[in-house]
Structure formats: structure tokens, C-alpha cells
Amino acid sequence: MTKRKIEYWVIPPGADGEFVANMEEVLETYEKAYDPDCPVVCMDEQPVQLIGETRVPIPATKEHPERVDYEYERKGTASIFMFAEPLSGFRQATARPRRTKDDWAHEVAHLLDSGYAGVNRITLVCDNLNTHTKGAFYEAFPPDRARDYVRRIDFVYTPKHGSWLNVAECELSCMTSQCLKDRRIGDLETLQTEIAAWSTRVNEKQRAVDWQFTIEKARVKLKRLYPKI
């Protein structure tokens, strides 16, 4: 019996009103003109395995690339937090040991206190996970400070099985292929340095995201997802 290959894919549900409602809200958000007083920011997270060398690699030469030993050592895991502003081309990638509510709240708070300190509000597009909640701020900060953060965020959630709608997920994929692929990084500090350097290089190019998929196109190309009336 011949074993067939399996391709893993995000398969959206069929004829699901909740899915299309959240999808159209995200698409409508992307169609809005740039507003510096309320920019659209997308965020996503990605776990990563920390892997250390057991032997010193042989440096690259003109004849050979760098050579590393087949043996390696697992150094635990970390979580990368990606923030991307589609219309301005801004990216920010950071890493933490975990991806709890507290970690998420502190990452968003840092974003608001640094790059968006002069902005009254942001529209935050993110996955509908149990860590991405307003309550997470109240578990991480005193009530008055938590309320200040929550007041500055308009939440827009991607639907379940609809992570492809999140621009930050696309940016995570780009960062992984451009910065982390075929590399062994054994500690959190090095990971933080490398992904921060990637963010800096990308931000210098000011590469905005030209999102073309609209509500009108969705109602035609993804017609099967809409409930039959």
C-alpha cells in the first residue's frame, strides 16, 4: 500500500456566520485609510526551540560553508512576539521565555509605552486566544494602570481557523525564513538580539504591506463560507 503525503493546512469551517463576521471585521479594518492617531497594529506569537552546540563549529572558508556537528543540545523553548503595522512598515520582534497572559500584557504595554507613546489609541488585530484579553492587563498591572492600557486599544480578533488574516503571522514567517532558518540559537539573549536586528533592518526599508484581499473578494472567492439564506 502506497503511503500518500499529507499537507497540513488551516481549513476554515463551511457556512459559519461567526467566522465570516470576524473575517469581514478584519478585512474592513485593513481597508481603512492610514490614521496616525489610531494606527492598525497586528500581533502574533510563535514558539521556538532553543538549540545549543555540543562542539565548536568550524568557521566558513572560501571553499566550505560553516560546518556544525550533527549532535546538538536542547536548551528549552522561548516565545517570539511579533508586532507589525501594515501601512507604515513598522515591525517589532521580541522574545520571552513563556507566552502567558502576563507576558502578552507586558509586551503590549511596552509597545504602547515606547513606539506608540504619543498615540491616543491603536487598533490591535490579534488571534482570539484566552491570553489575548482585557483581563490580562488587570492580572499584570494595578487597576488604574491596566485601565489606561485597555482604554487605548480597539481589539479586532481574527476568527478561529482564520490566522491567515493576521498580517503579523505573515511577518513571523518572513522573519523565520530570513533570520532563524538553518540556525542554532541556544539562549534567549542571543535570540532577542538576532530578531531585534532583523526588525531594525526591515524597518529601515519601510516596507509596507499591500493587502489586496477585500470583503467584496471574500464574498465571491469564499462564498462557501457564508451561510445560505
Secondary structure, DSSP 8 states (H G I E B T S, - for coil): -------------SS-HHHHHHHHHHHHHHHS---TTS-EEEEEEEEEEEEEESS--B---SSS--B--S-EEEEEEEEEEEEEETTTTEEEEEEES---HHHHHHHHHHHHHTTTTT-S-EEEEEE--TTSSTHHHHHHS-HHHHHHHHHTEEEEEE-TT-GGG-HHHHHHHHHIIIIITT----SHHHHHHHHHHHHHHHHHHT--------HHHHHHHTGGGS---
